[in-house]
């Protein structure tokens, strides 16, 4: 099980993440949404599409734009896209957080 934490708080955990460019994409159902606040930030990747961001908020600490996702990924996005609907898109999150694995890799 892969677990993502920041400032001692569990943000996400799943046995089913996808790795793209060294980043773990967690299923949307595996994140603890109370720590994710929508950010106005957007960026564009020529092969994945437009990314939207979340700030991670734990107490009074904010990790700006630490989580991102592709609501309408391009086909070339591979495991990020795979024809999923926005409700099924895997949440990407990595910036300044810690990922650990319980059990065998």
C-alpha positions in Angstrom: 0.0 0.0 0.0 1.4 3.4 -1.0 0.8 6.2 1.5 1.2 9.9 0.9 1.7 12.2 3.9 2.5 15.8 4.6 3.2 17.4 8.0 2.3 14.1 9.7 -1.1 13.8 8.1 -2.2 10.9 5.8 -3.3 12.5 2.5 -3.8 9.4 0.4 -3.3 5.6 0.4 -3.8 3.0 -2.3 -2.6 -0.3 -3.6 -3.4 1.0 -7.1 -1.3 4.0 -8.1 0.0 4.8 -11.6 3.5 6.2 -12.0 4.0 8.7 -14.8 7.3 10.7 -15.1 8.2 9.5 -11.6 5.0 10.9 -10.0 2.4 8.7 -8.3 -1.2 9.2 -9.4 -3.6 8.1 -6.7 -7.2 7.1 -7.4 -9.6 10.0 -6.6 -11.4 7.8 -4.1 -8.2 7.2 -2.1 -7.4 10.8 -1.2 -8.6 12.5 2.1 -10.4 15.4 0.5 -10.6 17.5 3.6 -6.9 18.5 3.1 -7.3 19.5 -0.6 -8.4 23.0 -1.5 -9.0 24.0 -5.1 -6.3 26.3 -6.4 -6.7 28.8 -9.2 -3.5 27.5 -10.8 -3.6 25.7 -14.2 -0.8 24.6 -16.5 -0.6 22.8 -19.8 1.4 19.8 -20.8 1.5 19.3 -24.6 0.9 15.5 -24.3 -1.2 15.3 -21.1 -3.4 18.3 -21.4 -4.5 21.0 -18.9 -3.7 20.4 -15.3 -5.7 21.9 -12.4 -4.2 22.2 -9.0 -5.1 21.8 -5.3 -3.3 23.4 -2.3 -2.8 20.9 0.5 -3.9 22.5 3.8 -3.0 20.9 7.2 -3.9 23.2 10.1 -2.4 26.6 9.3 0.2 25.1 6.9 -0.4 25.4 3.2 1.5 23.4 0.5 0.7 25.5 -2.5 -0.2 23.7 -5.7 1.0 20.4 -4.3 -1.7 18.2 -6.0 -2.8 18.3 -9.5 -5.0 16.3 -11.9 -6.1 16.3 -15.5 -9.9 16.6 -15.9 -9.8 16.0 -19.6 -6.5 14.2 -20.4 -5.3 13.7 -23.9 -5.0 10.1 -25.2 -1.2 10.3 -25.2 -1.4 10.7 -21.4 -1.5 6.9 -21.1 -2.4 5.8 -17.6 -3.5 9.3 -16.7 -6.1 9.3 -19.4 -7.0 5.8 -20.6 -10.5 7.0 -21.6 -11.5 7.6 -18.0 -14.2 10.1 -17.2 -13.3 13.0 -15.0 -14.8 11.2 -11.9 -12.3 8.4 -12.5 -9.2 10.4 -13.3 -6.4 9.6 -11.0 -5.3 12.5 -8.7 -1.7 13.3 -9.0 0.1 14.6 -6.0 3.7 14.7 -5.0 5.2 18.2 -4.4 7.0 18.3 -0.9 5.1 15.3 0.4 6.3 11.9 1.4 5.3 8.6 -0.2 6.0 5.3 1.6 5.0 1.8 0.8 3.8 -0.8 3.3 4.6 -4.3 2.3 6.3 -5.7 -0.8 6.8 -3.4 -3.8 
